[in-house]
């Protein structure tokens, strides 16, 4: 009886791993859709991070204009995350061309847990 239970648990475990692996691939392809397209940047925006702050409290972009966002890390270990724009940059992936299609104000946060000031490390992306 114990042997049958062990086999059943093993089969369920393998099925769960297979399901999780397939979901990750779909997520990656969705996140890379903008990066995979042949957008040519008309503008460039450099965002610089230091310990617990970005170099500006807000950044302005134009709606419908492709922009290359470049992340520079001056001190500490940081990244940027803007979920509404499907953008995450860090030391390994330091730039990406995005096309802001929706006007509004979007919150940018640090994407890497960087210490005691991490929760206050925010800025605004304003698409006009």
Secondary structure, 3 states (H helix, E strand, C coil): CHHHHHHHHHHHHHHHHHHHHHHHHHHHHHHCHHHHCCCCCCEEEEEEEECCEECCCEEEECCCCEEEEEEEECCCCCCEEEHHHCEEECCCCCEEEEECCCCEEEEEEECCCCCCCHHHCEEEEEEC
